[in-house]
Structures are given as C-alpha cells and as structure tokens.
Amino acid sequence: MNPDAAEHHHLPLLRLASSKTKKQAFFMASAPNSNPDTTPSPPPPSLSPSSSLPSSSVTTASYCTPSITAMDYDHIVSILHLLPLDSILCFSMTCRKFRSLASSESLWELVCRRDWGSSSVDALVSSFSSVERREMSWKRLYQQVSQLSSVSCRRLVSKDGIFPRPRASHSLNYVSDCLVLFGGGCEGGRHLDDTWVAYIGNGFNRVLSWQQVDSSIPNGRFGHSCIIIADSLVLFGGINDSGVRHNDTWIGRLIREGPLDIKISWRPLDVGPVAPAPRGAHAACCTGEHKMVIHGGIGFNGLRLDDTWVLDLTDDLISARWYPITNARLSPPARSGHSLTWIGGCHMVLYGGRGSGYDVLNDVWLLDIGRELPEWMELKYDNSNIPSEMPLPRVGHSATLIIGGQVLIYGGEDSQRHRKNDFWILDVGALSRFQAMGLKRPPKIWKKLRLEGHCPSYRSFHGACTDRSGRNVFIFGGMVDGVVHPAEAYGLRFDGELYHVKLVLQL
C-alpha cells in the first residue's frame, strides 16, 4: 500500500589526508602473494619534512625514531589500534619493520572490533563456514568490507509453503534471531493487522518457516514505523484503510521457546500527555541508547510534515516520553516515504522521500542528537557532472545499516512511479570526515553495487532489515511491476516473496 497516496587519537608526527590510492596500495603490497620490501619505503608526499614535520622532529630518512623502535610489539599494537585508518596506513609506509607491524592480524582484529563493534564482529565470524573461519585474514576482511563492490541475492522458499500475504508499507525487523513482520496494506487499499514470525538464526545453512502469531493488537495499519531497542519492538503511528492516522506507541516482545514455538506480546506504551501528531509514511530509527527518533510523514488532510521527535524510553521499557527537536537552526524540508538510519553513536542519516510539492528527493541529511542542541546538517556533494555515480531521486526505498557502518539503499520509485531494483552504498562517514577536515577533493560517498544471483523484481515500499552480523539483509514484499489485466492499475502488484541479500566478501 503506497502511503504517499494517503573521536579518534592521532600520531603526533603525521599530518594525514584521506587517500583511496594510499589504502589500495597498502592492501595490495601486504597481500599474501606480494613480495615484501627489502628497503625502507620512501615517505609519501604528505610526510615530506618541509611540509608535514617540524625540523626538530626529523631524525632519519625512515622516520624510525628510537622512542618508537624501542617499544615492544604489544605496546605498539595497542597504540596503533587507536589511530584512524589513514594514520595506520601512513605508519606502514615508513619502513619494512613498520609495514610488518601494521600488517599484523592482532592489530586488524582490534581495528575491526573498534570500527564495527565486537558484537557485530562476533556475529559475522560465527556466520562463516568452518573453512572460511580457518582461512580468514582480519586485514583482508577489513579490506573487503571497506571496498565492498557486490551483493548476492537469492529467493528464500518456505519449507512448508506458508508465507504471509503479499503486502507493502509494512514493517520487517530482525530480533532474537527471528524475522518479525507486522501490518501493511494489500489489494483494494485494505490494511492488515497480522503479525508473522520466522526463525532465521545466524548459521551458515538457513531454514525458513513462517508462522502467524495470534494477536489482535496493534490495530491494523500501514506506513507505520517499527524499530528494535533492547531486543524489543517499538512501533509508532501508521494509517488505516479509512485514512485515520495514528500516533500510538506499542512495545512488542518475542517469547521463543524453540525454533517453531514462538510467541509475541504487544502492549501499548505509556508516553504521557505529549506525543507527535498522528501520521504515517514517516521515517524512524533507534539511537542505540533507548531512544527512537522520527521525522516527517503524512498528517491530516495529506499534509506532509517536517518535524523531528525523540522518544526517550526507560531502561525497562515500561514508560517513555516524547519531546520535539525545535531548536535546530536548519532541518530537512517536509517529506514522506523517506528513510532515517542510525549510523552509530548519536548520529543518523536521512535520505530521499517525497516533498510537499510531490517532488521526489535525493538529498542527504545528518542528525546529531548528542549535542546540547541537536543539529541537522545537509551533506552536500555535487555529482551533477557524473550522474552515474549517485542514485536517482527515490521514495519508498529501504536504507539499512550494514557491517562497516555504511548504509545500503535498495529499490524505491521515482516521481513517475517507475520502480527500481538497484543497490547503492552510502558512506556518510567519508563525507562527514571530508567536511570536518576541510579537504579540497571530496570523496565518493555513493557506490553502486553489482548484483549476483537472482534478480528481484523492481519494487518500492517493501520491508528490509539486517541480521546481527550486518552482512545479511532480508527483503520482503512491496509493490512490484506487474502484468496488465482489465480494470487493474498498470504495474500495481503486491509482492509476497522473501529475499536474502548477502554482502560478497572474498575471504
């Protein structure tokens, strides 16, 4: 159902700039089949004594100062893993000894855990086959994730042939090793009020079995939001088939006694007297600390909204309070059908959607709610001369956080309702670092990924989520391109298939 119709530490002697070529050279030089250097490497241009090092700091051509070379291995590694990636790469380019230190597996495991989080790393490694775990290199894993270029896709088949009804504008979440699907809209503009669960697990071989969970609440709706906090579902808003907008908040908890014995309990959340205006087709995400943020959506009379609200929940999720962000100097224009994705810490990124003038957007905004005064910042990057290096404007797409802190954008539709099936990587961290450091040459923040395996139908307003590893993405439903039948809108068909999209890592 289309709801639009209704700080890091730095090496003190190194002045660094981000360089894709530098990173590629390091990874290639330290690959298993490459020949090790037999002489000290010449310093890169950014390390020339005249431009980057105080004269009193320059000791030898190799910059291997006694204070560093006298340190033991563990001490150096403990320092290196605190540095930004570019600092580690520059350190490795000084001499052969430093290259060896900067290529150690123990260092790169620490870097992976620092940048991706230990829980995500553990889940990722546990999803590998025994052969992959035995042969994996931490440095190569980091390289593969940071230079991701393709995804593979396959359609998942239920072993008993039972699948949820085809739908769009529903919610799909991964919690407690299960997929949880709720609500949405179907043929005839009708809303759905059913909850479905499928045990997925984090194993290499996946077994899928959908089961409908008995529950008459929450009330049926589509265009709602549902996020995960502390292994619980937090649902807000939505629209029913009578056009009624909701602003209620619900908590859902999974009770799993076995792969095929799963129940869910929903209860309304006490949020006090203050709440956002009723809406649907808004965007929402968690912040990682018992908070949910929502933005925009469609309110009464089809009015698109531009407000931002934060839901602050107690640790036990028994009660919460809503408060608006009203002191931001700049904020995204009103829109619906957009995405809001948490990217770590107190930051989240907003992308796309449909504006008040029914125009479809492709602007990118960063929200920082960790400041005393929360701040929105538009991440401007002019790709007009290379249009193939950024996605076209879209609404009804999905935006999921994957391993490596990047956002995977999939599908959606344009202003002419032409649906898409392309996959893009949005590296917000690269652009925010560029703007903070004031570099002259902006980095590429968009990358289109190659698709291997089964090619899904073009779709919009589908549901998508990632598992704990951040490598596996699940996509269900949406509106897809269909066959023309008499008295049927062209291209309007609701999909009921489930797809598994996997990041291709050559381990």
Summary of the structure (lengths in Angstrom):
residues: 507
radius of gyration: 24.4
end to end distance: 40.4
largest distance: 82.6
contacts: 1656
relative contact order: 0.13
helix: 20%
strand: 34%
